[in-house]
Amino acid sequence: MERLLSYRGVILKALESLRADKVIGNSLQAMVELALPPEEGMTDSETALLLEMVLAADIHVVSGGSGDIVARAYATEWNRCDRCWRYTRDVGANTAHPDLCPRCIEVLHILGG
Ligand SMILES: [Zn+2]
């Protein structure tokens, strides 16, 4: 967990400079590439947890870098879900709900939509 917190700190700095440059309005619009030293890997569930901790659109982990922890952030090309405001690659895939992500479509179905 301490490891994730230090990754979070590095990522937040990258997001902050993107925001300062007005490339993004908020972190949900950002894609993050996180380069880790060769000996440090991330499981899928750790990556998912880290994504929740920084609230970005997505995190792509690259292991085997120079030895430093480096985060690079850039604006996503994904579309925003009208319901949860997250940017996901699947918004628009469902023609019945072109403005929603699959997770929200599932929720709506459960709610009887
Ligand atoms: Zn959604």
Backbone and ligand atoms as CSV (ligand in chain L), in Angstrom:
chain,resi,resn,atom,element,x,y,z
A,1,MET,N,N,0.831,-1.212,0.000
A,1,MET,CA,C,0.000,0.000,0.000
A,1,MET,C,C,0.865,1.263,0.000
A,2,GLU,N,N,1.957,1.215,0.764
A,2,GLU,CA,C,2.864,2.356,0.799
A,2,GLU,C,C,3.427,2.630,-0.595
A,3,ARG,N,N,3.669,1.527,-1.310
A,3,ARG,CA,C,4.179,1.599,-2.665
A,3,ARG,C,C,3.174,2.337,-3.564
A,4,LEU,N,N,1.901,1.957,-3.410
A,4,LEU,CA,C,0.861,2.595,-4.219
A,4,LEU,C,C,0.754,4.081,-3.895
A,5,LEU,N,N,0.932,4.421,-2.623
A,5,LEU,CA,C,0.852,5.827,-2.232
A,5,LEU,C,C,1.977,6.639,-2.866
A,6,SER,N,N,3.160,6.035,-2.969
A,6,SER,CA,C,4.258,6.779,-3.585
A,6,SER,C,C,4.032,6.907,-5.095
A,7,TYR,N,N,3.474,5.867,-5.719
A,7,TYR,CA,C,3.121,5.974,-7.148
A,7,TYR,C,C,2.088,7.082,-7.337
A,8,ARG,N,N,1.127,7.103,-6.406
A,8,ARG,CA,C,0.062,8.106,-6.485
A,8,ARG,C,C,0.644,9.520,-6.474
A,9,GLY,N,N,1.615,9.733,-5.601
A,9,GLY,CA,C,2.240,11.044,-5.503
A,9,GLY,C,C,2.887,11.466,-6.820
A,10,VAL,N,N,3.578,10.517,-7.460
A,10,VAL,CA,C,4.239,10.805,-8.730
A,10,VAL,C,C,3.204,11.122,-9.816
A,11,ILE,N,N,2.124,10.328,-9.819
A,11,ILE,CA,C,1.077,10.516,-10.840
A,11,ILE,C,C,0.363,11.853,-10.639
A,12,LEU,N,N,0.069,12.194,-9.382
A,12,LEU,CA,C,-0.655,13.446,-9.124
A,12,LEU,C,C,0.139,14.653,-9.602
A,13,LYS,N,N,1.471,14.575,-9.487
A,13,LYS,CA,C,2.304,15.693,-9.990
A,13,LYS,C,C,2.148,15.824,-11.498
A,14,ALA,N,N,2.156,14.675,-12.187
A,14,ALA,CA,C,2.006,14.700,-13.653
A,14,ALA,C,C,0.638,15.256,-14.042
A,15,LEU,N,N,-0.398,14.854,-13.283
A,15,LEU,CA,C,-1.750,15.336,-13.575
A,15,LEU,C,C,-1.856,16.835,-13.318
A,16,GLU,N,N,-1.190,17.271,-12.249
A,16,GLU,CA,C,-1.264,18.681,-11.881
A,16,GLU,C,C,-0.647,19.571,-12.954
A,17,SER,N,N,0.463,19.133,-13.533
A,17,SER,CA,C,1.086,19.977,-14.556
A,17,SER,C,C,0.243,19.982,-15.831
A,18,LEU,N,N,-0.447,18.874,-16.089
A,18,LEU,CA,C,-1.351,18.817,-17.245
A,18,LEU,C,C,-2.519,19.786,-17.049
A,19,ARG,N,N,-3.011,19.837,-15.809
A,19,ARG,CA,C,-4.101,20.753,-15.473
A,19,ARG,C,C,-3.637,22.201,-15.563
A,20,ALA,N,N,-2.421,22.462,-15.063
A,20,ALA,CA,C,-1.874,23.821,-15.086
A,20,ALA,C,C,-1.707,24.304,-16.518
A,21,ASP,N,N,-1.356,23.367,-17.414
A,21,ASP,CA,C,-1.193,23.728,-18.832
A,21,ASP,C,C,-2.531,23.771,-19.570
A,22,LYS,N,N,-3.625,23.532,-18.845
A,22,LYS,CA,C,-4.978,23.550,-19.414
A,22,LYS,C,C,-5.185,22.484,-20.493
A,23,VAL,N,N,-4.411,21.414,-20.429
A,23,VAL,CA,C,-4.603,20.304,-21.362
A,23,VAL,C,C,-5.841,19.511,-20.951
A,24,ILE,N,N,-6.041,19.406,-19.644
A,24,ILE,CA,C,-7.221,18.731,-19.118
A,24,ILE,C,C,-7.880,19.635,-18.084
A,25,GLY,N,N,-9.187,19.416,-17.858
A,25,GLY,CA,C,-9.899,20.150,-16.829
A,25,GLY,C,C,-9.848,19.426,-15.501
A,26,ASN,N,N,-9.974,18.095,-15.561
A,26,ASN,CA,C,-9.852,17.310,-14.339
A,26,ASN,C,C,-9.176,15.969,-14.636
A,27,SER,N,N,-8.822,15.278,-13.564
A,27,SER,CA,C,-7.995,14.077,-13.709
A,27,SER,C,C,-8.679,12.965,-14.502
A,28,LEU,N,N,-10.011,12.934,-14.502
A,28,LEU,CA,C,-10.724,11.879,-15.228
A,28,LEU,C,C,-10.475,11.931,-16.735
A,29,GLN,N,N,-9.988,13.067,-17.205
A,29,GLN,CA,C,-9.712,13.212,-18.634
A,29,GLN,C,C,-8.310,12.763,-19.007
A,30,ALA,N,N,-7.550,12.262,-18.024
A,30,ALA,CA,C,-6.144,11.955,-18.278
A,30,ALA,C,C,-5.846,10.464,-18.383
A,31,MET,N,N,-5.012,10.124,-19.347
A,31,MET,CA,C,-4.434,8.793,-19.447
A,31,MET,C,C,-3.066,8.877,-18.781
A,32,VAL,N,N,-2.714,7.851,-18.034
A,32,VAL,CA,C,-1.446,7.868,-17.329
A,32,VAL,C,C,-0.591,6.690,-17.761
A,33,GLU,N,N,0.654,6.978,-18.059
A,33,GLU,CA,C,1.611,5.907,-18.300
A,33,GLU,C,C,2.603,5.931,-17.141
A,34,LEU,N,N,2.681,4.818,-16.426
A,34,LEU,CA,C,3.536,4.741,-15.240
A,34,LEU,C,C,4.685,3.768,-15.504
A,35,ALA,N,N,5.896,4.306,-15.526
A,35,ALA,CA,C,7.076,3.472,-15.745
A,35,ALA,C,C,7.686,3.092,-14.403
A,36,LEU,N,N,7.863,1.792,-14.181
A,36,LEU,CA,C,8.394,1.291,-12.909
A,36,LEU,C,C,9.750,0.631,-13.119
A,37,PRO,N,N,10.568,0.603,-12.062
A,37,PRO,CA,C,11.837,-0.121,-12.127
A,37,PRO,C,C,11.577,-1.600,-12.415
A,38,PRO,N,N,12.546,-2.306,-12.992
A,38,PRO,CA,C,12.356,-3.702,-13.389
A,38,PRO,C,C,11.867,-4.605,-12.258
A,39,GLU,N,N,12.302,-4.328,-11.011
A,39,GLU,CA,C,11.950,-5.224,-9.914
A,39,GLU,C,C,10.571,-4.942,-9.332
A,40,GLU,N,N,9.944,-3.856,-9.785
A,40,GLU,CA,C,8.628,-3.512,-9.254
A,40,GLU,C,C,7.552,-3.757,-10.310
A,41,GLY,N,N,6.664,-4.678,-10.022
A,41,GLY,CA,C,5.549,-4.934,-10.924
A,41,GLY,C,C,4.242,-4.556,-10.264
A,42,MET,N,N,3.180,-4.634,-11.024
A,42,MET,CA,C,1.858,-4.325,-10.486
A,42,MET,C,C,0.889,-5.404,-10.938
A,43,THR,N,N,0.077,-5.908,-10.023
A,43,THR,CA,C,-0.983,-6.826,-10.419
A,43,THR,C,C,-2.142,-5.994,-10.983
A,44,ASP,N,N,-3.063,-6.663,-11.657
A,44,ASP,CA,C,-4.210,-5.954,-12.225
A,44,ASP,C,C,-5.038,-5.282,-11.135
A,45,SER,N,N,-5.180,-5.971,-9.977
A,45,SER,CA,C,-6.015,-5.382,-8.927
A,45,SER,C,C,-5.315,-4.194,-8.279
A,46,GLU,N,N,-3.974,-4.239,-8.194
A,46,GLU,CA,C,-3.241,-3.074,-7.686
A,46,GLU,C,C,-3.394,-1.883,-8.633
A,47,THR,N,N,-3.327,-2.165,-9.927
A,47,THR,CA,C,-3.472,-1.094,-10.912
A,47,THR,C,C,-4.872,-0.488,-10.834
A,48,ALA,N,N,-5.885,-1.353,-10.653
A,48,ALA,CA,C,-7.265,-0.862,-10.542
A,48,ALA,C,C,-7.433,0.003,-9.296
A,49,LEU,N,N,-6.785,-0.417,-8.212
A,49,LEU,CA,C,-6.860,0.349,-6.967
A,49,LEU,C,C,-6.175,1.701,-7.129
A,50,LEU,N,N,-5.003,1.681,-7.766
A,50,LEU,CA,C,-4.266,2.923,-7.993
A,50,LEU,C,C,-5.080,3.872,-8.867
A,51,LEU,N,N,-5.781,3.305,-9.836
A,51,LEU,CA,C,-6.625,4.122,-10.716
A,51,LEU,C,C,-7.700,4.845,-9.902
A,52,GLU,N,N,-8.282,4.135,-8.920
A,52,GLU,CA,C,-9.276,4.766,-8.048
A,52,GLU,C,C,-8.634,5.844,-7.186
A,53,MET,N,N,-7.374,5.636,-6.816
A,53,MET,CA,C,-6.684,6.591,-5.949
A,53,MET,C,C,-6.350,7.894,-6.667
A,54,VAL,N,N,-6.148,7.842,-7.967
A,54,VAL,CA,C,-5.797,9.069,-8.698
A,54,VAL,C,C,-6.953,9.579,-9.558
A,55,LEU,N,N,-7.999,8.748,-9.745
A,55,LEU,CA,C,-9.174,9.108,-10.538
A,55,LEU,C,C,-8.823,9.577,-11.941
A,56,ALA,N,N,-7.963,8.819,-12.604
A,56,ALA,CA,C,-7.662,9.110,-14.004
A,56,ALA,C,C,-8.542,8.236,-14.885
A,57,ALA,N,N,-8.461,8.429,-16.200
A,57,ALA,CA,C,-9.246,7.604,-17.115
A,57,ALA,C,C,-8.690,6.182,-17.146
A,58,ASP,N,N,-7.362,6.079,-17.211
A,58,ASP,CA,C,-6.746,4.756,-17.246
A,58,ASP,C,C,-5.261,4.871,-16.904
A,59,ILE,N,N,-4.686,3.758,-16.430
A,59,ILE,CA,C,-3.254,3.716,-16.135
A,59,ILE,C,C,-2.638,2.566,-16.903
A,60,HIS,N,N,-1.603,2.876,-17.616
A,60,HIS,CA,C,-0.860,1.844,-18.329
A,60,HIS,C,C,0.498,1.703,-17.638
A,61,VAL,N,N,0.767,0.519,-17.112
A,61,VAL,CA,C,2.008,0.308,-16.373
A,61,VAL,C,C,3.073,-0.301,-17.278
A,62,VAL,N,N,4.245,0.332,-17.275
A,62,VAL,CA,C,5.373,-0.172,-18.040
A,62,VAL,C,C,6.464,-0.541,-17.044
A,63,SER,N,N,6.827,-1.815,-17.008
A,63,SER,CA,C,7.859,-2.250,-16.077
A,63,SER,C,C,9.181,-2.412,-16.816
A,64,GLY,N,N,10.278,-2.246,-16.095
A,64,GLY,CA,C,11.582,-2.441,-16.711
A,64,GLY,C,C,12.192,-1.167,-17.252
A,65,GLY,N,N,11.827,-0.045,-16.640
A,65,GLY,CA,C,12.377,1.238,-17.071
A,65,GLY,C,C,13.782,1.475,-16.546
A,66,SER,N,N,14.146,2.730,-16.450
A,66,SER,CA,C,15.515,3.110,-16.111
A,66,SER,C,C,15.843,2.875,-14.641
A,67,GLY,N,N,14.826,2.658,-13.811
A,67,GLY,CA,C,15.068,2.532,-12.385
A,67,GLY,C,C,14.332,3.590,-11.607
A,68,ASP,N,N,13.921,4.645,-12.290
A,68,ASP,CA,C,13.124,5.678,-11.649
A,68,ASP,C,C,11.639,5.385,-11.860
A,69,ILE,N,N,10.826,5.900,-10.950
A,69,ILE,CA,C,9.377,5.840,-11.137
A,69,ILE,C,C,8.982,7.109,-11.870
A,70,VAL,N,N,8.475,6.926,-13.086
A,70,VAL,CA,C,8.125,8.084,-13.909
A,70,VAL,C,C,6.682,7.979,-14.376
A,71,ALA,N,N,5.934,9.049,-14.188
A,71,ALA,CA,C,4.559,9.082,-14.678
A,71,ALA,C,C,4.446,10.107,-15.793
A,72,ARG,N,N,3.774,9.701,-16.868
A,72,ARG,CA,C,3.524,10.601,-17.980
A,72,ARG,C,C,2.012,10.641,-18.164
A,73,ALA,N,N,1.465,11.826,-18.271
A,73,ALA,CA,C,0.021,11.939,-18.421
A,73,ALA,C,C,-0.306,12.701,-19.692
A,74,TYR,N,N,-1.396,12.326,-20.320
A,74,TYR,CA,C,-1.844,13.036,-21.520
A,74,TYR,C,C,-3.366,12.936,-21.600
A,75,ALA,N,N,-3.975,13.772,-22.414
A,75,ALA,CA,C,-5.434,13.812,-22.501
A,75,ALA,C,C,-5.959,12.575,-23.211
A,76,THR,N,N,-7.047,12.028,-22.691
A,76,THR,CA,C,-7.640,10.846,-23.304
A,76,THR,C,C,-8.417,11.219,-24.556
A,77,GLU,N,N,-8.535,10.274,-25.481
A,77,GLU,CA,C,-9.376,10.482,-26.663
A,77,GLU,C,C,-10.713,9.768,-26.480
A,78,TRP,N,N,-10.910,9.161,-25.311
A,78,TRP,CA,C,-12.160,8.455,-25.047
A,78,TRP,C,C,-13.283,9.456,-24.824
A,79,ASN,N,N,-14.505,8.961,-24.880
A,79,ASN,CA,C,-15.676,9.802,-24.640
A,79,ASN,C,C,-16.142,9.687,-23.195
A,80,ARG,N,N,-16.832,10.730,-22.759
A,80,ARG,CA,C,-17.300,10.756,-21.379
A,80,ARG,C,C,-18.681,10.139,-21.257
A,81,CYS,N,N,-18.835,9.319,-20.237
A,81,CYS,CA,C,-20.144,8.747,-19.920
A,81,CYS,C,C,-21.001,9.847,-19.299
A,82,ASP,N,N,-22.235,9.982,-19.797
A,82,ASP,CA,C,-23.125,11.034,-19.320
A,82,ASP,C,C,-23.598,10.814,-17.893
A,83,ARG,N,N,-23.526,9.578,-17.420
A,83,ARG,CA,C,-24.070,9.274,-16.098
A,83,ARG,C,C,-23.011,9.369,-15.003
A,84,CYS,N,N,-21.858,8.744,-15.200
A,84,CYS,CA,C,-20.839,8.738,-14.136
A,84,CYS,C,C,-19.676,9.696,-14.434
A,85,TRP,N,N,-19.685,10.291,-15.628
A,85,TRP,CA,C,-18.681,11.261,-16.037
A,85,TRP,C,C,-17.277,10.688,-16.173
A,86,ARG,N,N,-17.192,9.351,-16.241
A,86,ARG,CA,C,-15.885,8.756,-16.478
A,86,ARG,C,C,-15.651,8.650,-17.975
A,87,TYR,N,N,-14.401,8.722,-18.350
A,87,TYR,CA,C,-14.024,8.534,-19.744
A,87,TYR,C,C,-13.609,7.078,-19.921
A,88,THR,N,N,-14.329,6.329,-20.744
A,88,THR,CA,C,-13.972,4.934,-20.970
A,88,THR,C,C,-13.962,4.644,-22.468
A,89,ARG,N,N,-13.240,3.592,-22.835
A,89,ARG,CA,C,-13.105,3.295,-24.262
A,89,ARG,C,C,-14.412,2.770,-24.852
A,90,ASP,N,N,-15.356,2.363,-23.987
A,90,ASP,CA,C,-16.566,1.723,-24.467
A,90,ASP,C,C,-17.769,2.654,-24.614
A,91,VAL,N,N,-17.619,3.918,-24.244
A,91,VAL,CA,C,-18.748,4.831,-24.415
A,91,VAL,C,C,-19.012,4.998,-25.910
A,92,GLY,N,N,-20.264,4.733,-26.313
A,92,GLY,CA,C,-20.608,4.814,-27.732
A,92,GLY,C,C,-20.719,3.452,-28.383
A,93,ALA,N,N,-20.234,2.415,-27.713
A,93,ALA,CA,C,-20.262,1.066,-28.290
A,93,ALA,C,C,-21.684,0.500,-28.324
A,94,ASN,N,N,-22.497,0.904,-27.366
A,94,ASN,CA,C,-23.876,0.416,-27.296
A,94,ASN,C,C,-24.801,1.440,-27.971
A,95,THR,N,N,-25.385,1.059,-29.127
A,95,THR,CA,C,-26.171,2.031,-29.893
A,95,THR,C,C,-27.461,2.422,-29.188
A,96,ALA,N,N,-27.957,1.562,-28.284
A,96,ALA,CA,C,-29.157,1.909,-27.530
A,96,ALA,C,C,-28.864,2.978,-26.482
A,97,HIS,N,N,-27.615,2.990,-26.013
A,97,HIS,CA,C,-27.192,3.981,-25.009
A,97,HIS,C,C,-25.845,4.572,-25.425
A,98,PRO,N,N,-25.835,5.376,-26.483
A,98,PRO,CA,C,-24.556,5.852,-27.038
A,98,PRO,C,C,-23.778,6.777,-26.105
A,99,ASP,N,N,-24.439,7.331,-25.085
A,99,ASP,CA,C,-23.755,8.270,-24.203
A,99,ASP,C,C,-23.347,7.666,-22.866
A,100,LEU,N,N,-23.485,6.329,-22.729
A,100,LEU,CA,C,-23.207,5.704,-21.436
A,100,LEU,C,C,-22.114,4.645,-21.536
A,101,CYS,N,N,-21.439,4.405,-20.410
A,101,CYS,CA,C,-20.438,3.350,-20.345
A,101,CYS,C,C,-21.145,2.025,-20.009
A,102,PRO,N,N,-20.503,0.892,-20.289
A,102,PRO,CA,C,-21.128,-0.415,-20.046
A,102,PRO,C,C,-21.556,-0.616,-18.598
A,103,ARG,N,N,-20.771,-0.086,-17.665
A,103,ARG,CA,C,-21.097,-0.261,-16.252
A,103,ARG,C,C,-22.410,0.441,-15.902
A,104,CYS,N,N,-22.576,1.652,-16.411
A,104,CYS,CA,C,-23.813,2.389,-16.133
A,104,CYS,C,C,-24.999,1.753,-16.841
A,105,ILE,N,N,-24.776,1.225,-18.065
A,105,ILE,CA,C,-25.859,0.552,-18.787
A,105,ILE,C,C,-26.337,-0.657,-17.979
A,106,GLU,N,N,-25.378,-1.375,-17.395
A,106,GLU,CA,C,-25.716,-2.528,-16.570
A,106,GLU,C,C,-26.523,-2.096,-15.347
A,107,VAL,N,N,-26.093,-1.016,-14.723
A,107,VAL,CA,C,-26.806,-0.497,-13.542
A,107,VAL,C,C,-28.229,-0.104,-13.902
A,108,LEU,N,N,-28.375,0.569,-15.060
A,108,LEU,CA,C,-29.717,0.988,-15.483
A,108,LEU,C,C,-30.634,-0.207,-15.700
A,109,HIS,N,N,-30.051,-1.271,-16.255
A,109,HIS,CA,C,-30.846,-2.481,-16.458
A,109,HIS,C,C,-31.290,-3.088,-15.131
A,110,ILE,N,N,-30.370,-3.076,-14.154
A,110,ILE,CA,C,-30.709,-3.589,-12.822
A,110,ILE,C,C,-31.807,-2.742,-12.192
A,111,LEU,N,N,-31.730,-1.436,-12.429
A,111,LEU,CA,C,-32.712,-0.522,-11.851
A,111,LEU,C,C,-34.033,-0.553,-12.606
A,112,GLY,N,N,-34.073,-1.346,-13.698
A,112,GLY,CA,C,-35.310,-1.498,-14.439
A,112,GLY,C,C,-35.475,-0.523,-15.588
A,113,GLY,N,N,-34.345,-0.001,-16.069
A,113,GLY,CA,C,-34.401,0.952,-17.185
A,113,GLY,C,C,-34.622,0.283,-18.532
L,1,ZN,ZN,ZN,-20.858,5.465,-16.671
